[in-house]
Amino acid sequence: MDVIEIQAVSPFKTMLIQLLQNCVDDGASIGFLPPLSEAEAEAYWLGVANDIGDGRKLFVACEGEAVIGTVQLALTSKRNGCHRAEVEKLMVNTAARGQGVGKALMATAEACCQQLKRSLIVLDTREGDVASSLYRKLGYTEAGRIPDFALSASGQLDATIFFYKQLTV
């Protein structure tokens, strides 16, 4: 498996659409509800494509020619926040979970932050998701919870947990 930073979505667009649909259909709380149409997924990735290089980094994990995971870094451009970045949309294909893909993507995101002199990473995830335990294992500290933050596919309102990690730069 290789993790690479991509500068353009178009060569990977079909696989990124499929990955997003796979994760949403599996119940991931990443801003969408199932079933996620191809058109909605494509519109999302086209929006990401417009933001790459303008404060957003996009990394993909590939196994051969297949995209099996992705993560984004949103780089704060505010003068009082140039030391931090936010992890967004960590996704791993359901068939590739448990193989270290998420860990590799997060390690790449952290290394990018260090290279860019970003000493603080923040993120949030739905309470009870598998990602919560991954973030804890990677040394992230829970900062707090917000109840009833995100609507689930079942119609239930779920809490979100905020995490942070301080890096040496």
MARBALUM-143512 format. One record per residue (C-alpha): residue number from 1; y negated, x, z negated. Coordinates in steps of 0.05 Angstrom, whole numbers. Each point is the difference from the previous one (the first is absolute). Layout:
BEGIN
<rec><n>NUM</n><north>Y</north><east>X</east><up>Z</up></rec>
...
# end
This chain:
BEGIN
<rec><n>1</n><north>0</north><east>0</east><up>0</up></rec>
<rec><n>2</n><north>-70</north><east>23</east><up>18</up></rec>
<rec><n>3</n><north>-66</north><east>-25</east><up>-28</up></rec>
<rec><n>4</n><north>-59</north><east>8</east><up>47</up></rec>
<rec><n>5</n><north>-72</north><east>-21</east><up>2</up></rec>
<rec><n>6</n><north>-16</north><east>-40</east><up>61</up></rec>
<rec><n>7</n><north>-68</north><east>-6</east><up>33</up></rec>
<rec><n>8</n><north>17</north><east>-58</east><up>46</up></rec>
<rec><n>9</n><north>40</north><east>-63</east><up>-14</up></rec>
<rec><n>10</n><north>16</north><east>-17</east><up>73</up></rec>
<rec><n>11</n><north>60</north><east>47</east><up>10</up></rec>
<rec><n>12</n><north>32</north><east>-29</east><up>-64</up></rec>
<rec><n>13</n><north>-27</north><east>-71</east><up>4</up></rec>
<rec><n>14</n><north>65</north><east>-37</east><up>14</up></rec>
<rec><n>15</n><north>37</north><east>36</east><up>-55</up></rec>
<rec><n>16</n><north>-58</north><east>-10</east><up>-49</up></rec>
<rec><n>17</n><north>-1</north><east>-74</east><up>15</up></rec>
<rec><n>18</n><north>75</north><east>-4</east><up>-12</up></rec>
<rec><n>19</n><north>-6</north><east>39</east><up>-65</up></rec>
<rec><n>20</n><north>-55</north><east>-45</east><up>-26</up></rec>
<rec><n>21</n><north>40</north><east>-62</east><up>18</up></rec>
<rec><n>22</n><north>63</north><east>29</east><up>-33</up></rec>
<rec><n>23</n><north>-37</north><east>15</east><up>-65</up></rec>
<rec><n>24</n><north>-37</north><east>-67</east><up>-2</up></rec>
<rec><n>25</n><north>64</north><east>-39</east><up>16</up></rec>
<rec><n>26</n><north>33</north><east>37</east><up>-58</up></rec>
<rec><n>27</n><north>-54</north><east>-25</east><up>-48</up></rec>
<rec><n>28</n><north>-47</north><east>60</east><up>-4</up></rec>
<rec><n>29</n><north>-68</north><east>-17</east><up>-29</up></rec>
<rec><n>30</n><north>-43</north><east>36</east><up>51</up></rec>
<rec><n>31</n><north>-50</north><east>-53</east><up>18</up></rec>
<rec><n>32</n><north>43</north><east>-46</east><up>43</up></rec>
<rec><n>33</n><north>49</north><east>-57</east><up>-10</up></rec>
<rec><n>34</n><north>65</north><east>-10</east><up>40</up></rec>
<rec><n>35</n><north>14</north><east>-16</east><up>54</up></rec>
<rec><n>36</n><north>-49</north><east>50</east><up>29</up></rec>
<rec><n>37</n><north>-12</north><east>-11</east><up>74</up></rec>
<rec><n>38</n><north>-1</north><east>57</east><up>49</up></rec>
<rec><n>39</n><north>-72</north><east>-18</east><up>18</up></rec>
<rec><n>40</n><north>-23</north><east>3</east><up>-72</up></rec>
<rec><n>41</n><north>36</north><east>67</east><up>-11</up></rec>
<rec><n>42</n><north>-30</north><east>28</east><up>65</up></rec>
<rec><n>43</n><north>-70</north><east>-22</east><up>-21</up></rec>
<rec><n>44</n><north>9</north><east>36</east><up>-66</up></rec>
<rec><n>45</n><north>21</north><east>65</east><up>32</up></rec>
<rec><n>46</n><north>-56</north><east>-4</east><up>51</up></rec>
<rec><n>47</n><north>-48</north><east>-5</east><up>-59</up></rec>
<rec><n>48</n><north>31</north><east>61</east><up>-32</up></rec>
<rec><n>49</n><north>-6</north><east>37</east><up>67</up></rec>
<rec><n>50</n><north>-75</north><east>-12</east><up>-1</up></rec>
<rec><n>51</n><north>-5</north><east>29</east><up>-70</up></rec>
<rec><n>52</n><north>40</north><east>65</east><up>12</up></rec>
<rec><n>53</n><north>-47</north><east>59</east><up>-5</up></rec>
<rec><n>54</n><north>-53</north><east>-44</east><up>-32</up></rec>
<rec><n>55</n><north>23</north><east>8</east><up>-71</up></rec>
<rec><n>56</n><north>73</north><east>-18</east><up>11</up></rec>
<rec><n>57</n><north>61</north><east>44</east><up>8</up></rec>
<rec><n>58</n><north>66</north><east>-28</east><up>26</up></rec>
<rec><n>59</n><north>66</north><east>34</east><up>-12</up></rec>
<rec><n>60</n><north>68</north><east>-20</east><up>28</up></rec>
<rec><n>61</n><north>70</north><east>20</east><up>-19</up></rec>
<rec><n>62</n><north>46</north><east>8</east><up>60</up></rec>
<rec><n>63</n><north>74</north><east>6</east><up>6</up></rec>
<rec><n>64</n><north>10</north><east>26</east><up>70</up></rec>
<rec><n>65</n><north>-44</north><east>-44</east><up>43</up></rec>
<rec><n>66</n><north>-1</north><east>-59</east><up>-49</up></rec>
<rec><n>67</n><north>-56</north><east>-15</east><up>-49</up></rec>
<rec><n>68</n><north>33</north><east>-15</east><up>-67</up></rec>
<rec><n>69</n><north>-61</north><east>1</east><up>-45</up></rec>
<rec><n>70</n><north>-75</north><east>6</east><up>-5</up></rec>
<rec><n>71</n><north>-56</north><east>8</east><up>-50</up></rec>
<rec><n>72</n><north>-76</north><east>1</east><up>7</up></rec>
<rec><n>73</n><north>-55</north><east>36</east><up>-38</up></rec>
<rec><n>74</n><north>-68</north><east>-32</east><up>-5</up></rec>
<rec><n>75</n><north>-50</north><east>54</east><up>-14</up></rec>
<rec><n>76</n><north>-60</north><east>-24</east><up>-40</up></rec>
<rec><n>77</n><north>-64</north><east>20</east><up>35</up></rec>
<rec><n>78</n><north>-48</north><east>-22</east><up>-55</up></rec>
<rec><n>79</n><north>-38</north><east>60</east><up>-29</up></rec>
<rec><n>80</n><north>26</north><east>-14</east><up>-70</up></rec>
<rec><n>81</n><north>72</north><east>-7</east><up>24</up></rec>
<rec><n>82</n><north>12</north><east>58</east><up>48</up></rec>
<rec><n>83</n><north>51</north><east>27</east><up>-50</up></rec>
<rec><n>84</n><north>49</north><east>-58</east><up>8</up></rec>
<rec><n>85</n><north>45</north><east>-35</east><up>50</up></rec>
<rec><n>86</n><north>39</north><east>-65</east><up>-1</up></rec>
<rec><n>87</n><north>73</north><east>-6</east><up>21</up></rec>
<rec><n>88</n><north>10</north><east>-61</east><up>43</up></rec>
<rec><n>89</n><north>60</north><east>-34</east><up>32</up></rec>
<rec><n>90</n><north>58</north><east>45</east><up>-19</up></rec>
<rec><n>91</n><north>56</north><east>-29</east><up>42</up></rec>
<rec><n>92</n><north>72</north><east>21</east><up>9</up></rec>
<rec><n>93</n><north>48</north><east>-36</east><up>46</up></rec>
<rec><n>94</n><north>53</north><east>-38</east><up>-41</up></rec>
<rec><n>95</n><north>56</north><east>39</east><up>35</up></rec>
<rec><n>96</n><north>-31</north><east>67</east><up>-22</up></rec>
<rec><n>97</n><north>-14</north><east>-15</east><up>-73</up></rec>
<rec><n>98</n><north>30</north><east>43</east><up>-54</up></rec>
<rec><n>99</n><north>-1</north><east>62</east><up>45</up></rec>
<rec><n>100</n><north>-64</north><east>32</east><up>-25</up></rec>
<rec><n>101</n><north>-45</north><east>-27</east><up>55</up></rec>
<rec><n>102</n><north>-52</north><east>-29</east><up>-48</up></rec>
<rec><n>103</n><north>0</north><east>63</east><up>-41</up></rec>
<rec><n>104</n><north>-11</north><east>43</east><up>62</up></rec>
<rec><n>105</n><north>-57</north><east>-44</east><up>24</up></rec>
<rec><n>106</n><north>-34</north><east>2</east><up>-67</up></rec>
<rec><n>107</n><north>9</north><east>76</east><up>-4</up></rec>
<rec><n>108</n><north>-34</north><east>6</east><up>68</up></rec>
<rec><n>109</n><north>-57</north><east>-45</east><up>-22</up></rec>
<rec><n>110</n><north>-10</north><east>40</east><up>-63</up></rec>
<rec><n>111</n><north>0</north><east>66</east><up>38</up></rec>
<rec><n>112</n><north>-52</north><east>-28</east><up>47</up></rec>
<rec><n>113</n><north>-43</north><east>-20</east><up>-59</up></rec>
<rec><n>114</n><north>5</north><east>69</east><up>-29</up></rec>
<rec><n>115</n><north>-19</north><east>32</east><up>66</up></rec>
<rec><n>116</n><north>-60</north><east>-46</east><up>4</up></rec>
<rec><n>117</n><north>-20</north><east>16</east><up>-72</up></rec>
<rec><n>118</n><north>15</north><east>-72</east><up>-23</up></rec>
<rec><n>119</n><north>21</north><east>7</east><up>-72</up></rec>
<rec><n>120</n><north>13</north><east>-74</east><up>-15</up></rec>
<rec><n>121</n><north>48</north><east>-48</east><up>34</up></rec>
<rec><n>122</n><north>0</north><east>-74</east><up>-16</up></rec>
<rec><n>123</n><north>45</north><east>-56</east><up>23</up></rec>
<rec><n>124</n><north>26</north><east>-69</east><up>-19</up></rec>
<rec><n>125</n><north>66</north><east>-35</east><up>8</up></rec>
<rec><n>126</n><north>30</north><east>-66</east><up>-20</up></rec>
<rec><n>127</n><north>30</north><east>-1</east><up>-70</up></rec>
<rec><n>128</n><north>75</north><east>6</east><up>3</up></rec>
<rec><n>129</n><north>4</north><east>31</east><up>69</up></rec>
<rec><n>130</n><north>45</north><east>60</east><up>11</up></rec>
<rec><n>131</n><north>-62</north><east>40</east><up>18</up></rec>
<rec><n>132</n><north>-23</north><east>-4</east><up>-73</up></rec>
<rec><n>133</n><north>58</north><east>43</east><up>-23</up></rec>
<rec><n>134</n><north>-11</north><east>48</east><up>58</up></rec>
<rec><n>135</n><north>-72</north><east>11</east><up>-19</up></rec>
<rec><n>136</n><north>19</north><east>11</east><up>-73</up></rec>
<rec><n>137</n><north>53</north><east>51</east><up>20</up></rec>
<rec><n>138</n><north>-53</north><east>36</east><up>42</up></rec>
<rec><n>139</n><north>-46</north><east>7</east><up>-60</up></rec>
<rec><n>140</n><north>-47</north><east>-58</east><up>11</up></rec>
<rec><n>141</n><north>-31</north><east>-31</east><up>-62</up></rec>
<rec><n>142</n><north>-7</north><east>-75</east><up>-8</up></rec>
<rec><n>143</n><north>-73</north><east>-18</east><up>-9</up></rec>
<rec><n>144</n><north>7</north><east>-75</east><up>-9</up></rec>
<rec><n>145</n><north>22</north><east>-67</east><up>27</up></rec>
<rec><n>146</n><north>-35</north><east>-60</east><up>31</up></rec>
<rec><n>147</n><north>38</north><east>-65</east><up>-8</up></rec>
<rec><n>148</n><north>8</north><east>-50</east><up>57</up></rec>
<rec><n>149</n><north>-26</north><east>51</east><up>51</up></rec>
<rec><n>150</n><north>43</north><east>-13</east><up>61</up></rec>
<rec><n>151</n><north>35</north><east>-60</east><up>29</up></rec>
<rec><n>152</n><north>74</north><east>10</east><up>13</up></rec>
<rec><n>153</n><north>42</north><east>-33</east><up>55</up></rec>
<rec><n>154</n><north>28</north><east>-48</east><up>-53</up></rec>
<rec><n>155</n><north>-70</north><east>-24</east><up>-17</up></rec>
<rec><n>156</n><north>-1</north><east>37</east><up>-67</up></rec>
<rec><n>157</n><north>-61</north><east>41</east><up>-21</up></rec>
<rec><n>158</n><north>21</north><east>70</east><up>-19</up></rec>
<rec><n>159</n><north>-35</north><east>53</east><up>-41</up></rec>
<rec><n>160</n><north>-20</north><east>67</east><up>30</up></rec>
<rec><n>161</n><north>3</north><east>67</east><up>-36</up></rec>
<rec><n>162</n><north>-51</north><east>54</east><up>12</up></rec>
<rec><n>163</n><north>22</north><east>73</east><up>-2</up></rec>
<rec><n>164</n><north>-35</north><east>66</east><up>5</up></rec>
<rec><n>165</n><north>18</north><east>74</east><up>4</up></rec>
<rec><n>166</n><north>-44</north><east>60</east><up>-11</up></rec>
<rec><n>167</n><north>14</north><east>59</east><up>45</up></rec>
<rec><n>168</n><north>-17</north><east>73</east><up>-6</up></rec>
<rec><n>169</n><north>-44</north><east>20</east><up>59</up></rec>
# end
